[in-house]
């Protein structure tokens, strides 16, 4: 049976980042969606996957170049 919610460490492992970095994303905003269950933070795998797809980019610049044809 697959878990329906990931711990911070599960999510960090999936994203291949440290747990501290994941916490910083959560505190600053802009990280994957999460839920609080009591004092525990949990991540829904489908929400994390959707967030990851939505943050995909094709450039390292903050703004995409304007193409004039």
Backbone as a printed PyTorch tensor [residue, N CA C, xyz], in Angstrom:
tensor([[[  0.8410,  -1.1810,   0.0000],
         [  0.0000,   0.0000,   0.0000],
         [  0.8910,   1.2510,   0.0000]],

        [[  0.6410,   2.1600,  -0.9130],
         [  1.4050,   3.4030,  -0.9860],
         [  0.8690,   4.4030,   0.0310]],

        [[  1.7800,   5.1830,   0.6470],
         [  1.2860,   6.1980,   1.5710],
         [  0.5130,   7.2790,   0.8180]],

        [[ -0.5170,   7.8250,   1.4660],
         [ -1.3010,   8.8730,   0.8290],
         [ -0.6830,  10.2420,   1.0750]],

        [[  0.2500,  10.3310,   2.0070],
         [  0.9270,  11.5940,   2.2800],
         [  2.3880,  11.3080,   2.6060]],

        [[  3.2580,  12.1720,   2.1360],
         [  4.6930,  12.0450,   2.3930],
         [  5.1010,  12.8950,   3.5740]],

        [[  6.1000,  12.4300,   4.2870],
         [  6.7480,  13.2500,   5.3030],
         [  7.6490,  14.2610,   4.5950]],

        [[  8.2050,  15.1950,   5.3730],
         [  9.1600,  16.1460,   4.7920],
         [ 10.3180,  15.4050,   4.1260]],

        [[ 10.8200,  14.3860,   4.8100],
         [ 11.9640,  13.6510,   4.2600],
         [ 11.6000,  12.9050,   2.9910]],

        [[ 10.4020,  12.3090,   2.9430],
         [  9.9470,  11.6170,   1.7340],
         [  9.9120,  12.5820,   0.5550]],

        [[  9.3500,  13.7650,   0.7850],
         [  9.2240,  14.7550,  -0.2760],
         [ 10.6040,  15.2570,  -0.7050]],

        [[ 11.4630,  15.5330,   0.2590],
         [ 12.8240,  15.9850,  -0.0520],
         [ 13.5700,  14.9290,  -0.8660]],

        [[ 13.4190,  13.6830,  -0.4950],
         [ 14.0610,  12.5920,  -1.2480],
         [ 13.5420,  12.5400,  -2.6760]],

        [[ 12.2360,  12.6610,  -2.8410],
         [ 11.6420,  12.6430,  -4.1820],
         [ 12.1790,  13.7800,  -5.0380]],

        [[ 12.2780,  14.9820,  -4.4450],
         [ 12.7500,  16.1590,  -5.1890],
         [ 14.2750,  16.2350,  -5.2710]],

        [[ 14.9440,  15.3650,  -4.5390],
         [ 16.4050,  15.3210,  -4.4840],
         [ 16.9890,  16.6360,  -3.9630]],

        [[ 16.3920,  17.1230,  -2.8850],
         [ 16.8680,  18.3170,  -2.1830],
         [ 16.9500,  17.9800,  -0.6970]],

        [[ 17.6120,  18.8390,   0.0650],
         [ 17.6900,  18.6090,   1.5050],
         [ 16.3690,  18.9800,   2.1690]],

        [[ 16.1650,  18.4230,   3.3370],
         [ 14.9640,  18.7530,   4.0910],
         [ 14.9800,  20.2260,   4.5040]],

        [[ 16.1520,  20.7610,   4.8060],
         [ 16.2600,  22.1780,   5.1570],
         [ 15.8490,  23.0680,   3.9910]],

        [[ 16.2760,  22.7040,   2.7850],
         [ 15.9000,  23.5020,   1.6090],
         [ 14.3810,  23.4500,   1.3990]],

        [[ 13.7960,  22.2840,   1.5690],
         [ 12.3470,  22.1430,   1.4250],
         [ 11.6290,  23.0200,   2.4530]],

        [[ 12.1540,  23.0660,   3.6710],
         [ 11.5570,  23.9230,   4.7070],
         [ 11.6470,  25.4000,   4.3230]],

        [[ 12.7780,  25.8050,   3.7650],
         [ 12.9410,  27.1970,   3.3300],
         [ 11.9340,  27.5390,   2.2370]],

        [[ 11.7360,  26.6310,   1.3060],
         [ 10.7390,  26.8620,   0.2610],
         [  9.3560,  27.0440,   0.8730]],

        [[  9.0340,  26.2180,   1.8530],
         [  7.7260,  26.2890,   2.4860],
         [  7.5580,  27.6110,   3.2370]],

        [[  8.5920,  28.0490,   3.9170],
         [  8.5100,  29.2850,   4.7020],
         [  8.4580,  30.5290,   3.8230]],

        [[  9.1970,  30.5330,   2.7140],
         [  9.2210,  31.6800,   1.7990],
         [  8.0190,  31.6920,   0.8780]],

        [[  7.4320,  30.5460,   0.6530],
         [  6.3750,  30.4110,  -0.3400],
         [  7.0090,  29.9950,  -1.6550]],

        [[  6.2340,  29.3990,  -2.5010],
         [  6.7450,  28.9770,  -3.7970],
         [  7.1290,  27.5140,  -3.8690]],

        [[  7.1130,  26.8300,  -2.7450],
         [  7.4200,  25.4050,  -2.7420],
         [  6.1870,  24.5840,  -3.0470]],

        [[  6.3220,  23.2730,  -2.9760],
         [  5.1670,  22.4180,  -3.2480],
         [  4.0870,  22.5950,  -2.1860]],

        [[  2.8170,  22.4050,  -2.5660],
         [  1.7230,  22.5120,  -1.5950],
         [  1.8900,  21.4800,  -0.4830]],

        [[  1.4520,  21.8340,   0.6980],
         [  1.5590,  20.9320,   1.8390],
         [  0.3080,  21.0390,   2.7030]],

        [[  0.1570,  20.0850,   3.5880],
         [ -0.9310,  20.1240,   4.5610],
         [ -0.3280,  19.9820,   5.9520]],

        [[ -1.0060,  20.5690,   6.9200],
         [ -0.5940,  20.4270,   8.3140],
         [ -1.5690,  19.4740,   8.9880]],

        [[ -1.0230,  18.4860,   9.6510],
         [ -1.8160,  17.5470,  10.4350],
         [ -1.2800,  17.6740,  11.8570]],

        [[ -1.9850,  18.4210,  12.6490],
         [ -1.4500,  18.7650,  13.9680],
         [ -0.2330,  19.6490,  13.7590]],

        [[  0.9010,  19.2480,  14.2990],
         [  2.1410,  20.0030,  14.1020],
         [  2.9800,  19.4280,  12.9630]],

        [[  2.5100,  18.3570,  12.3600],
         [  3.2620,  17.6820,  11.2970],
         [  2.9160,  18.2480,   9.9310]],

        [[  3.9320,  18.3500,   9.0900],
         [  3.7530,  18.7850,   7.7090],
         [  3.7540,  17.5400,   6.8280]],

        [[  2.8030,  17.4790,   5.9090],
         [  2.7250,  16.3490,   4.9850],
         [  2.5170,  16.8770,   3.5760]],

        [[  2.9930,  16.1000,   2.6200],
         [  2.8870,  16.4400,   1.2070],
         [  2.1250,  15.3400,   0.4910]],

        [[  1.1650,  15.7350,  -0.3370],
         [  0.3910,  14.7790,  -1.1270],
         [  1.1770,  14.5350,  -2.4180]],

        [[  1.5730,  13.3000,  -2.6920],
         [  2.4140,  13.0300,  -3.8580],
         [  1.8850,  13.6150,  -5.1730]],

        [[  0.5940,  13.5050,  -5.4270],
         [  0.0300,  14.0400,  -6.6810],
         [  0.1880,  15.5560,  -6.7480]],

        [[  0.0630,  16.2460,  -5.6020],
         [  0.2140,  17.7020,  -5.5800],
         [  1.6570,  18.1040,  -5.8300]],

        [[  2.5890,  17.3390,  -5.2670],
         [  4.0160,  17.6220,  -5.4760],
         [  4.3770,  17.4150,  -6.9430]],

        [[  3.8910,  16.3480,  -7.5380],
         [  4.1660,  16.0850,  -8.9570],
         [  3.5880,  17.1850,  -9.8400]],

        [[  2.3770,  17.6300,  -9.5410],
         [  1.7500,  18.7070, -10.3120],
         [  2.5500,  20.0050, -10.1670]],

        [[  2.9720,  20.3300,  -8.9430],
         [  3.7820,  21.5270,  -8.6930],
         [  5.0880,  21.4590,  -9.4860]],

        [[  5.7050,  20.2940,  -9.4910],
         [  6.9650,  20.1160, -10.2080],
         [  6.7750,  20.3490, -11.7000]],

        [[  5.6990,  19.8350, -12.2680],
         [  5.4050,  20.0550, -13.6880],
         [  5.1500,  21.5310, -13.9740]],

        [[  4.4590,  22.2100, -13.0760],
         [  4.1280,  23.6180, -13.2800],
         [  5.3360,  24.5400, -13.1320]],

        [[  6.3690,  24.0930, -12.4390],
         [  7.5520,  24.9360, -12.2550],
         [  8.6180,  24.6830, -13.3130]],

        [[  8.3490,  23.7600, -14.2200],
         [  9.3130,  23.4740, -15.2910],
         [  9.5210,  24.7230, -16.1420]],

        [[ 10.7460,  24.9310, -16.5890],
         [ 11.0740,  26.1050, -17.3830],
         [ 12.0610,  25.7230, -18.4780]],

        [[ 12.2400,  26.6080, -19.4300],
         [ 13.1750,  26.3370, -20.5260],
         [ 14.3300,  27.3240, -20.5420]],

        [[ 14.4200,  28.1830, -19.5160],
         [ 15.4940,  29.1650, -19.4660],
         [ 15.9070,  29.4070, -18.0180]],

        [[ 17.1240,  29.8590, -17.8230],
         [ 17.5650,  30.2020, -16.4770],
         [ 17.3490,  31.6720, -16.1720]],

        [[ 16.8970,  32.4370, -17.1640],
         [ 16.6080,  33.8600, -16.9590],
         [ 15.2650,  34.0080, -16.2620]],

        [[ 15.1330,  35.0620, -15.4740],
         [ 13.8830,  35.2580, -14.7450],
         [ 12.7340,  35.6180, -15.6830]],

        [[ 13.0640,  36.2180, -16.8090],
         [ 12.0490,  36.5300, -17.8060],
         [ 12.4550,  35.8960, -19.1310]],

        [[ 11.5010,  35.3020, -19.8030],
         [ 11.7850,  34.6940, -21.0960],
         [ 12.0740,  35.7940, -22.1160]],

        [[ 12.9670,  35.5440, -23.0580],
         [ 13.2670,  36.5640, -24.0700],
         [ 12.0580,  36.8370, -24.9630]],

        [[ 11.9680,  38.0640, -25.4200],
         [ 10.8950,  38.4560, -26.3300],
         [ 11.3610,  38.1460, -27.7530]],

        [[ 10.5590,  37.3940, -28.4690],
         [ 10.9020,  37.0420, -29.8520],
         [ 10.0950,  37.9200, -30.7810]],

        [[ 10.8060,  38.6560, -31.6120],
         [ 10.1500,  39.5550, -32.5790],
         [ 10.3040,  38.9420, -33.9570]],

        [[  9.1880,  38.7490, -34.6270],
         [  9.2680,  38.1320, -35.9550],
         [  8.9430,  39.1190, -37.0420]]])
